[in-house]
Amino acid sequence: MIKGIGIDLVELKRISSWKEDKFLDRILSDEERKVYETITHEQRKLTFIGGRFAAKEALFKAFSTGDKRANYQDFSILNDENGKPYVVSIHQTKDMMIHISITHTDDYAMAYVVIETL
Ligand SMILES: CC(C)(COP(=O)(O)OP(=O)(O)OC[C@H]1O[C@@H](n2cnc3c(N)ncnc32)[C@H](O)[C@@H]1OP(=O)(O)O)[C@@H](O)C(=O)NCCC(=O)NCCS
């Protein structure tokens, strides 16, 4: 059964200042930060942050998380050996499948999430 869906679109020029530590600390989990530190290309840094931010906003929508309970650190969006993104959550997700898809251009990053109960 579908428990929730979420979608988010991020304009990358709005987040270009987010490469500063204070924003990275807020948005990226430790695992994501490790991946981020390996990126050398400036535009790729931006699409990485934008993609993670869009993914987490989409997750909040899919979980219907109220603003007060939304914490970017609750989720890590990592990539498998094929590049496919997957979600690691600090919350109990044993009884559900979280499907996620991310896309980006030079100007935008977008993510779509479907939460399925098992
Ligand atoms: C994987 C692929 C579809 C990405 O498309 P793209 O137009 O280059 O890039 P987009 O901006 O639309 O998407 C990039 C995002 O795709 C996602 N992605 C990468 N590989 C993926 C895969 N194998 N399956 C699903 N999603 C994937 C990632 O989340 C990536 O963003 P991130 O690295 O910041 O997390 C493309 O490289 C491709 O066609 N590869 C060959 C075929 C393939 O592997 N298809 C995947 C289905 S098996």
Ligand as a Chemical Component Dictionary entry (heavy atoms), coordinates in Angstrom:
data_LIG
# 
_chem_comp.id                   LIG 
_chem_comp.type                 NON-POLYMER 
_chem_comp.pdbx_formal_charge   0 
_chem_comp.three_letter_code    LIG 
# 
loop_
_chem_comp_atom.comp_id 
_chem_comp_atom.atom_id 
_chem_comp_atom.alt_atom_id 
_chem_comp_atom.type_symbol 
_chem_comp_atom.charge 
_chem_comp_atom.model_Cartn_x 
_chem_comp_atom.model_Cartn_y 
_chem_comp_atom.model_Cartn_z 
_chem_comp_atom.pdbx_ordinal 
LIG C1  C1  C 0 21.591 6.803  -14.400 1  
LIG C2  C2  C 0 21.098 7.839  -15.397 2  
LIG C3  C3  C 0 19.684 7.470  -15.756 3  
LIG C4  C4  C 0 21.184 9.256  -14.805 4  
LIG O1  O1  O 0 20.563 10.171 -15.672 5  
LIG P1  P1  P 0 21.189 11.594 -16.033 6  
LIG O2  O2  O 0 20.285 12.251 -16.988 7  
LIG O3  O3  O 0 22.618 11.414 -16.388 8  
LIG O4  O4  O 0 21.215 12.392 -14.659 9  
LIG P2  P2  P 0 20.019 13.000 -13.783 10 
LIG O5  O5  O 0 20.421 14.356 -13.376 11 
LIG O6  O6  O 0 18.682 12.853 -14.406 12 
LIG O7  O7  O 0 20.033 12.040 -12.532 13 
LIG C5  C5  C 0 21.130 12.009 -11.658 14 
LIG C6  C6  C 0 20.692 11.166 -10.506 15 
LIG O8  O8  O 0 20.276 9.892  -11.006 16 
LIG C7  C7  C 0 20.342 8.976  -9.922  17 
LIG N1  N1  N 0 20.898 7.741  -10.461 18 
LIG C8  C8  C 0 22.157 7.509  -10.852 19 
LIG N2  N2  N 0 22.284 6.234  -11.256 20 
LIG C9  C9  C 0 21.069 5.653  -11.089 21 
LIG C10 C10 C 0 20.581 4.324  -11.315 22 
LIG N3  N3  N 0 21.357 3.349  -11.772 23 
LIG N4  N4  N 0 19.268 4.077  -11.063 24 
LIG C11 C11 C 0 18.475 5.050  -10.568 25 
LIG N5  N5  N 0 18.894 6.325  -10.329 26 
LIG C12 C12 C 0 20.178 6.610  -10.594 27 
LIG C13 C13 C 0 21.240 9.588  -8.852  28 
LIG O9  O9  O 0 20.437 9.896  -7.729  29 
LIG C14 C14 C 0 21.769 10.853 -9.517  30 
LIG O10 O10 O 0 21.928 11.932 -8.643  31 
LIG P3  P3  P 0 22.997 11.879 -7.457  32 
LIG O11 O11 O 0 24.228 11.241 -8.013  33 
LIG O12 O12 O 0 23.186 13.306 -7.079  34 
LIG O13 O13 O 0 22.359 11.066 -6.363  35 
LIG C15 C15 C 0 21.982 7.814  -16.676 36 
LIG O14 O14 O 0 23.318 7.983  -16.285 37 
LIG C16 C16 C 0 21.867 6.562  -17.473 38 
LIG O15 O15 O 0 21.012 6.504  -18.349 39 
LIG N6  N6  N 0 22.738 5.566  -17.267 40 
LIG C17 C17 C 0 22.771 4.333  -18.035 41 
LIG C18 C18 C 0 21.594 3.438  -17.848 42 
LIG C19 C19 C 0 21.256 3.193  -16.407 43 
LIG O16 O16 O 0 22.096 2.866  -15.587 44 
LIG N7  N7  N 0 19.990 3.378  -16.094 45 
LIG C20 C20 C 0 19.509 3.258  -14.748 46 
LIG C21 C21 C 0 18.369 2.281  -14.631 47 
LIG S1  S1  S 0 19.006 0.636  -14.605 48 
# 
loop_
_chem_comp_bond.comp_id 
_chem_comp_bond.atom_id_1 
_chem_comp_bond.atom_id_2 
_chem_comp_bond.value_order 
_chem_comp_bond.pdbx_ordinal 
LIG C1  C2  SING 1  
LIG C2  C3  SING 2  
LIG C2  C4  SING 3  
LIG C2  C15 SING 4  
LIG C4  O1  SING 5  
LIG O1  P1  SING 6  
LIG P1  O2  DOUB 7  
LIG P1  O3  SING 8  
LIG P1  O4  SING 9  
LIG O4  P2  SING 10 
LIG P2  O5  DOUB 11 
LIG P2  O6  SING 12 
LIG P2  O7  SING 13 
LIG O7  C5  SING 14 
LIG C5  C6  SING 15 
LIG C6  O8  SING 16 
LIG C6  C14 SING 17 
LIG O8  C7  SING 18 
LIG C7  N1  SING 19 
LIG C7  C13 SING 20 
LIG N1  C8  SING 21 
LIG N1  C12 SING 22 
LIG C8  N2  DOUB 23 
LIG N2  C9  SING 24 
LIG C9  C10 SING 25 
LIG C9  C12 DOUB 26 
LIG C10 N3  SING 27 
LIG C10 N4  DOUB 28 
LIG N4  C11 SING 29 
LIG C11 N5  DOUB 30 
LIG N5  C12 SING 31 
LIG C13 O9  SING 32 
LIG C13 C14 SING 33 
LIG C14 O10 SING 34 
LIG O10 P3  SING 35 
LIG P3  O11 DOUB 36 
LIG P3  O12 SING 37 
LIG P3  O13 SING 38 
LIG C15 O14 SING 39 
LIG C15 C16 SING 40 
LIG C16 O15 DOUB 41 
LIG C16 N6  SING 42 
LIG N6  C17 SING 43 
LIG C17 C18 SING 44 
LIG C18 C19 SING 45 
LIG C19 O16 DOUB 46 
LIG C19 N7  SING 47 
LIG N7  C20 SING 48 
LIG C20 C21 SING 49 
LIG C21 S1  SING 50 
# 
